[in-house]
Amino acid sequence: MSERNSSADPHEAGRVKPVGGHDHAVLRHTLRVVLGIALLLYFVVVLAILGLRYIVLPHADSFRPKIEAAVSERIHAQLRIGKIAPHWTGFQPGLEVTDITITDRDGKVALNIPHASATVSWSSVW
């Protein structure tokens, strides 16, 4: 008696057994999950960019008092911002800030910046 577990049929020797249908179902399910996650991420990013462009940036100047208060508290001096104007160049959002003034505790002007500009670089976000 032989303890070999191979088939006695000589035609089956050397044949590759086909992969079961279960393996293909797992692969299909995995691909669907990955595609679903990719689509979800795509729409989240698109909604974030559209929200930034059409909701947040047009109202940037209305955030000025909160920004002044927060920065003044951090630097222990009074910050005043004349105007915040948003802009969108190509695919890059930015802000133009005019008349930035920082005064010390005695009310003397410590720093005066007539104009400043900032633009988001998407490569720095990564």
C-alpha positions, 0 to 999 in steps of 0.5 A: 500500500502506498501512502500517496494522495495522488489520483490513480488516473494518469490523465489528471496528472499535470493538470492545473485545477481551476480556481474556484468561483469563490476566489473571484467573488472575493476579488470582485467584492474587494474591488467594489469596496475599493472603488466605493471608497475612492468615489467617496473620497473624490466627492468629499474632496470636490465638496470641500473645494466647492465649499471653500470657493463658494461658501467660505471665501466669499465671507472671509471678511466677516471672519475678521473680528474673530481673527483679530481677537484670536491673534490679539490674545495669542500675541498679547497685543492689539491686532487690527486688519483693514480688509480681507479680500479673497481671490481664486487664481487658477486652482489656488485660493488665496487672501489679500489682506490690507492695513494690518496694524499691531499696537503695543499696550501703550497704544503705539504702532509696533508694526504696520503692514499696508498689504499682504497676500497669501495663496494656498499651495496644494502640494504643501497640503500633502 
